[in-house]
Amino acid sequence: MLRDFVESEARRDAASDMYDVNLGTHGHPLIMENKIDRWNHRWSAEAELRQHKDRKTAQLLYRAAIRKHAAAERADNQLDQELHEACSYRDRMQSIVDGAEPGDKGGYWPARSRVDENRRGEAIKDWLTYLGAAVAEIGLNYTAFQLMGSSLGETMVLSASIILVNVLLPKQLGELLARVRRGRHGRGALVAGLAAGTVLWVGVSLFVAQVRTAYLLQQPSGAQPGEPSLLERAGIGWGTLTVGWLLVVLAIGAVVLMRSATRYNPYLKNLRAARLRVTELGAELVARHTDLVVTRFDVERARESEADLAEQWAGKRAAQDGFAAELKHHYQHHLARNLANPTVTDGVEIAAGRASRPDLTTVPGPGNLGPGNLGPGN
């Protein structure tokens, strides 16, 4: 459209006697060339604005990529530090379990033979031991309290309290015993706690045994009151019955205590947890390294995009200047031809390969140009 418009302007200017046959302008330059220069100036201004917007967007993307990469790098460094600390903690727990160094509060906690044990099988054994002791206590206490005439609710509460003392308390005493055997610092407090727990355990067991003995010895064997009980006629007295009940209860608790004392090792548990933690952190660090590489590529892409954008706009500006020069040649050629000056016409050469017009959002055309409406202000 611009070429057609320039061609029509050349015909109109040639018919207006504004120029002579030598393209002279009676002392004035070619007016159409000034118009084309104004067009080019306006195009350049518009292109400059769009280039500025594109450059600003590219810079924002580049800064965002930089921030994302920096955040990923900080997270990667922090995770690497956590992994290093976790490995150090795991190695220390391994040394304690191997018996190479003492624990936190002194004493040695070797458990090397248990590191690779069948944990599920040993856990089943633990539960069988504790549940077996609980069932045995439930059977003894439930039967005793029912024979004493207690209600079902009272029997359940009394049985639960006895089980709490005769099963769970020996389990904790076993852990205290392991700490006393292997600890050095703060051993006095552990010994005092172990002694107090043992006294409580034995005392409650003795009290329950006495209550059972008193009740059983008072039970008559026949309908006549005052008759000796079946146990008395069998020669089982108060002391024998009390000691027997006490030994049964203490034997059940002793099994729980010894199992707990031989199984308890806090550093073995810490070692397994530390190994799991190291594995998790290692997998997370690999994923973070992947994210870090991706963000680094994003930064490089953003930097290259900014450079490519500058090169692209430089090419557009060069094409735009070439198109303005082509319009000038087009105008001169048709003006000379309409003035019927072959000498001048042959001297005005137009390049065979014309540069394509740049992709501009607004360019002047016949629809918005006319005489007096060609300047950049219009």
C-alpha positions in Angstrom: 0.0 0.0 0.0 2.8 2.4 0.8 4.5 1.7 -2.6 1.2 2.4 -4.4 0.7 5.5 -2.4 4.3 6.8 -3.1 3.7 6.0 -6.8 0.5 8.0 -6.9 2.2 10.9 -5.1 5.0 10.8 -7.7 2.4 11.1 -10.5 0.6 13.9 -8.7 3.9 15.8 -8.1 5.0 15.4 -11.7 1.7 16.8 -13.0 1.8 19.7 -10.6 4.9 21.4 -12.3 6.5 21.4 -8.9 9.7 19.9 -10.4 11.5 20.4 -13.6 12.7 17.6 -15.9 16.0 17.4 -14.0 14.1 16.7 -10.7 14.9 20.2 -9.6 12.5 21.7 -7.0 13.0 25.4 -7.7 15.3 25.6 -4.7 13.3 23.2 -2.5 14.3 19.5 -1.6 12.1 16.6 -2.5 9.0 16.9 -0.2 8.1 13.2 -0.4 11.5 12.2 0.9 11.0 14.4 3.9 7.6 12.7 4.5 9.3 9.3 4.3 11.9 10.4 6.8 9.2 11.5 9.2 7.5 8.1 8.7 10.7 6.3 9.5 11.2 8.5 12.5 7.7 7.7 13.8 8.3 4.0 13.1 11.6 4.1 15.0 9.9 5.7 18.0 7.2 3.1 18.1 9.8 0.3 17.6 11.8 1.8 20.4 8.9 1.7 22.8 8.1 -1.9 21.9 11.8 -2.8 22.2 11.9 -1.2 25.6 8.8 -3.2 26.8 10.3 -6.5 25.4 13.7 -5.7 27.1 11.9 -4.9 30.4 10.0 -8.2 30.2 13.1 -10.1 29.4 15.0 -8.5 32.3 12.1 -9.4 34.7 12.3 -13.0 33.5 16.0 -13.0 33.9 15.9 -11.6 37.4 13.1 -14.1 38.4 15.3 -16.9 37.1 18.3 -15.6 39.1 16.2 -15.5 42.3 14.8 -19.0 41.7 18.3 -20.3 41.1 19.6 -18.6 44.2 16.8 -20.0 46.3 17.4 -23.5 44.9 21.2 -23.1 45.6 20.5 -22.1 49.2 18.1 -25.0 49.7 20.7 -27.4 48.2 23.4 -26.1 50.5 21.2 -26.4 53.5 20.2 -29.9 52.6 23.8 -30.8 52.0 24.7 -29.5 55.5 21.8 -31.5 57.0 23.0 -34.6 55.2 26.5 -34.1 56.5 25.3 -33.7 60.1 23.1 -36.8 59.7 26.0 -38.8 58.5 28.1 -37.6 61.4 25.4 -38.6 63.8 24.9 -42.0 62.2 28.7 -42.7 62.3 28.8 -41.8 66.0 25.8 -44.0 66.8 27.5 -46.8 64.8 30.7 -46.4 66.9 28.7 -46.6 70.2 26.8 -49.7 69.0 30.1 -51.3 67.9 31.5 -50.5 71.4 34.3 -48.3 70.1 33.2 -45.3 72.2 30.9 -44.7 75.2 27.5 -43.2 75.1 26.4 -39.7 75.9 26.4 -40.3 79.7 29.3 -42.7 79.8 29.3 -46.4 79.7 29.5 -48.7 76.7 26.4 -49.9 74.8 27.7 -52.5 72.4 25.0 -54.2 70.3 26.8 -55.1 67.2 25.2 -58.5 67.0 21.7 -57.0 67.0 22.3 -54.6 64.1 21.3 -57.0 61.4 18.9 -59.1 63.4 15.3 -60.0 62.4 13.6 -57.1 63.9 10.1 -58.3 63.1 10.7 -61.7 64.7 12.3 -60.1 67.8 9.4 -57.6 68.1 6.9 -60.5 67.9 8.8 -62.2 70.8 8.7 -59.0 72.8 4.9 -58.7 72.3 4.4 -62.4 73.1 6.4 -62.0 76.4 4.5 -58.9 77.5 1.1 -60.1 76.4 1.7 -63.5 78.0 2.6 -61.9 81.3 -0.5 -59.7 81.0 -2.8 -62.7 80.3 -1.3 -64.6 83.2 -1.8 -61.7 85.6 -5.4 -61.2 84.3 -6.1 -64.9 84.9 -4.8 -64.9 88.4 -6.3 -61.5 89.5 -9.6 -62.0 87.8 -10.1 -65.4 89.5 -9.0 -64.1 92.8 -11.2 -61.0 92.8 -14.2 -62.9 91.5 -13.8 -65.4 94.3 -13.7 -62.5 96.8 -17.2 -61.5 95.7 -16.2 -58.3 93.7 -18.4 -57.1 90.9 -17.3 -57.3 87.3 -16.4 -53.6 87.2 -14.5 -53.8 90.4 -12.7 -56.9 89.2 -11.6 -55.2 85.9 -10.3 -52.1 87.7 -8.4 -54.1 90.3 -7.0 -56.4 87.7 -5.9 -53.5 85.5 -4.1 -51.8 88.4 -2.3 -55.0 89.3 -1.2 -55.6 85.7 0.0 -52.0 85.6 2.3 -52.7 88.5 3.3 -56.3 87.8 3.8 -56.0 84.0 4.5 -52.4 82.9 6.5 -51.5 86.0 9.0 -54.5 85.5 9.4 -53.4 81.9 10.5 -50.0 83.0 12.7 -51.4 85.7 14.4 -53.5 83.0 15.3 -50.3 81.1 16.6 -48.7 84.3 18.7 -51.8 85.0 20.2 -51.6 81.5 21.1 -47.9 82.1 22.6 -48.6 85.6 24.7 -51.5 84.2 26.1 -49.4 81.3 26.0 -45.8 82.6 28.6 -43.9 84.5 27.4 -40.3 84.9 24.2 -39.8 87.0 24.3 -43.4 88.1 23.1 -42.6 91.7 19.8 -41.2 90.5 19.3 -44.3 88.3 20.0 -46.6 91.2 17.6 -44.7 93.5 14.9 -45.0 90.8 15.6 -48.7 90.3 15.4 -49.3 94.1 12.2 -47.3 94.5 10.5 -49.1 91.6 11.6 -52.5 92.9 10.3 -51.8 96.4 7.0 -50.7 94.9 6.7 -53.7 92.7 7.6 -56.2 95.5 5.4 -54.4 98.0 2.3 -54.4 95.8 2.9 -58.0 94.9 3.3 -58.9 98.6 0.1 -57.0 99.6 -1.9 -58.8 96.9 -0.5 -62.2 97.9 -1.5 -61.5 101.6 -5.0 -60.5 100.6 -5.4 -63.6 98.5 -4.0 -65.8 101.3 -6.3 -64.3 103.9 -9.4 -64.9 101.8 -8.5 -68.4 100.8 -7.7 -69.4 104.4 -11.0 -68.1 105.5 -13.0 -70.1 103.0 -14.6 -73.1 104.8 -14.5 -76.5 103.2 -18.0 -77.5 104.3 -21.3 -75.9 105.4 -20.4 -75.8 109.2 -18.8 -72.5 110.2 -15.6 -72.8 112.1 -14.4 -75.8 110.3 -10.8 -75.6 108.9 -10.4 -74.7 105.3 -9.3 -77.2 102.6 -5.8 -75.5 102.5 -5.4 -75.8 106.2 -6.3 -79.5 106.2 -3.8 -79.9 103.4 -1.1 -78.5 105.6 -0.7 -75.2 103.6 -0.3 -72.4 106.1 -0.4 -68.6 105.8 3.4 -68.2 105.1 3.5 -71.0 102.4 0.5 -69.6 100.6 1.7 -66.0 100.7 5.2 -66.9 99.5 3.7 -69.1 96.7 1.5 -66.3 95.4 4.3 -63.8 95.7 6.8 -66.1 93.8 4.3 -66.6 91.0 3.7 -62.9 90.6 7.4 -62.0 90.8 8.3 -64.8 88.4 6.0 -63.3 85.8 7.4 -59.8 86.4 11.0 -61.1 86.4 10.5 -62.6 82.9 9.3 -59.2 81.6 12.1 -57.4 83.5 14.9 -59.6 82.0 13.5 -59.4 78.5 13.3 -55.6 78.7 16.8 -55.3 80.2 18.4 -57.4 77.5 16.5 -55.8 74.7 16.8 -52.1 75.7 19.5 -50.2 73.9 18.6 -46.5 73.0 21.6 -46.2 70.7 20.6 -49.1 68.5 17.3 -47.4 68.0 19.0 -44.1 67.2 21.3 -45.9 64.7 18.4 -47.3 62.8 16.6 -43.9 62.8 19.9 -42.2 61.7 20.3 -44.6 58.8 16.8 -44.0 57.6 17.3 -40.3 57.9 20.5 -40.4 55.8 18.7 -42.4 53.1 15.8 -39.9 53.0 18.1 -36.9 52.9 20.2 -38.5 50.2 17.2 -39.0 48.0 15.9 -35.5 48.6 19.4 -34.1 47.8 19.4 -35.8 44.5 16.0 -34.3 43.7 17.3 -30.9 44.8 20.4 -31.2 42.6 18.1 -31.8 39.6 16.1 -28.7 40.5 19.3 -26.7 40.8 20.5 -27.9 37.3 17.1 -26.9 35.9 17.2 -23.4 37.4 20.7 -23.0 36.1 19.5 -23.8 32.6 16.6 -21.4 33.1 19.1 -18.6 33.9 21.2 -19.4 30.8 18.1 -19.4 28.6 16.9 -16.1 30.0 20.3 -14.5 29.4 20.4 -15.9 25.9 16.8 -14.7 25.2 17.8 -11.2 26.2 20.8 -11.2 23.9 18.7 -12.7 21.0 16.0 -10.0 21.6 18.6 -7.2 21.1 19.9 -8.9 18.0 16.3 -9.4 16.7 15.4 -5.8 17.2 18.6 -4.6 15.5 17.6 -6.7 12.5 14.2 -5.1 12.5 15.6 -1.6 12.7 17.9 -2.3 9.8 15.1 -3.7 7.7 13.0 -0.7 8.6 15.7 1.8 7.4 16.1 -0.3 4.2 12.4 -0.1 3.5 12.4 3.7 4.0 15.4 4.0 1.5 13.4 1.7 -0.9 10.4 4.0 -0.7 12.6 7.0 -1.6 14.1 5.2 -4.6 10.6 4.1 -5.6 9.4 7.7 -5.5 12.3 9.1 -7.4 12.0 6.4 -10.1 8.3 7.1 -10.7 8.7 10.9 -10.5 11.5 10.8 -13.1 9.4 8.5 -15.3 6.4 10.8 -15.1 8.6 13.8 -15.9 9.7 12.0 -19.0 13.4 12.3 -18.3 15.0 9.0 -19.4 18.4 10.1 -18.4 17.5 10.7 -14.9 15.1 7.7 -14.8 17.9 5.3 -15.9 20.1 6.7 -13.2 17.7 5.9 -10.5 18.3 2.2 -9.8 16.0 0.2 -7.5 17.5 -2.9 -6.0 16.1 -6.0 -7.6 15.6 -7.7 -4.2 13.5 -5.4 -2.1 13.7 -5.7 1.7 10.4 -6.8 3.2 8.6 -4.2 5.3 9.1 -4.8 9.1 6.1 -6.0 11.2 4.9 -2.7 12.6 1.7 -2.2 14.4 0.9 1.1 12.8 2.3 2.4 9.6 1.0 5.2 7.3 -1.1 4.1 4.4 -3.5 5.5 1.9 -6.4 5.0 4.3 -5.0 7.4 6.8 -2.7 9.6 4.6 -3.6 12.3 2.3 -2.5 15.7 1.4 -1.8 17.5 4.5 -2.1 14.4 6.7 1.4 12.8 6.4 3.4 14.1 9.3 4.2 12.1 12.5 1.8 14.2 14.4 -1.1 13.1 12.2 
